[in-house]
Amino acid sequence: FSSHPEFGRGILIFKQGFGFSARNLIKKASTWTRSLKGHALDVDEVLVEEDYCKEKQFVYHFVNFTKVLFVPRSAIMNILEKNPVAWKECARWRYFRAALVLESLKDADTLME
């Protein structure tokens, strides 16, 4: 899972179950994600633009029944537009962190070639 067919990218909040996340990296590394009841995933990277380093963004795989709450990026951005303090005090730094991580992964691939 990387995006909802109708609503696009968003945040996944685990209610039940587990899965693993991966990036489209040369080594094809995966990270198991479990015991996340009530925790949100992809909080930082959901803020970056749709096509920004798209090939490096997280993809989630669920191997059994997993119940998640999906919050679309459009809803998050709408809330941030109405609350400039939330953007200034928190979201812009999360955006910066996500952009830095994605850009460094792109640079790492260039070095590996």
N, C-alpha and C positions, 0 to 999 in steps of 0.2 A: 504494500500500500504506500503510495507516495502522494496521491491526491484523490479527492472525491470526484467522481465523474461529472457531477453537476455544480459543486461548490468550490472545487479547486483545492489548494493546499490549506492546511489548518493545523490546529493543535489537537493531539490525542490525549485524553485523560483516561487512564486505565481505571476501570471499575472491577474487572475480574480477568484472570488469565495472565498469559505472558507471551512473549515472542522474541524476535531478535531484529536488530537494526543493522543496516549495512550502508556503506557508501560505494559508489562505483569506482573503486580504487584498483590499482594494478594488482595488489596482493589479494583482493577480494575478501578483506577482513570483515568479520561480523562480530557483533557484541550481543550477548544474551541480555534480555531485559525481563526481569521478573520481580516479584514482590513490589509492584509499583502502584498498588491500590491507592487511588486518590492523587497520584502524581501526574503531572503533565509532561509530555515529550515534545520536542521540537519548538520550545518556547522562543528561543533566540532566532533560529533560522526562518521561522515563519514570517518574520518581519522584513526580510530582504525581498527584493523584487522577484517576480515570478521566474524570470529567465537568468538571474544572476548565478553563475556557476551551477546551473541546473544539474549537470552531470555529477556534481559532488554532494548534492543534497541527500538527506537521509531517505532510505526506503525501508519500510517495516514489513516484516514477514511474520505471520501468525500461524503456528503449527497445531494449535488446538482451539477450542472455543475460547474466544477472548471478547470481553465486553468493554467497549470504550465509548467515551463521550467525545464527539467531534465538534470542535469550535472552528468555524471557517475563518480564514484570514481576513475576508471582507468584513466580518463582524468585529474582529479585533481592530482593524484599521479604522473602522467607523467610530469605535469608542475612543481611540487615540486622537482622532481628529476633533472630537468634542471635548477632550480633556488634555489641553496642552501641557499641563503640569505633569501628568503621567508620562507623556512623551519625554519631556525635558529631564525629569528626575530618574527615570528608569529605562524606558523603551529605547531611547537613542543609544544608550550604552550597550544594551542587548543587541541592537542592530549592528553596532560597531564590532562587538565580539563575534557575531555570526559572520559578518563580512570578512573579518580578519581570518577566521578559521577557514572559510571557503576559499579565500584568495591564497592562503598558505598551502592548501591542498592542491590548488591549481599549479602553484609554483613548484611544489614537490614533484608533480608529474613531469613538469618541464625538465627538472634536474635529472629525473630517472631516464629520460629519453636519450 
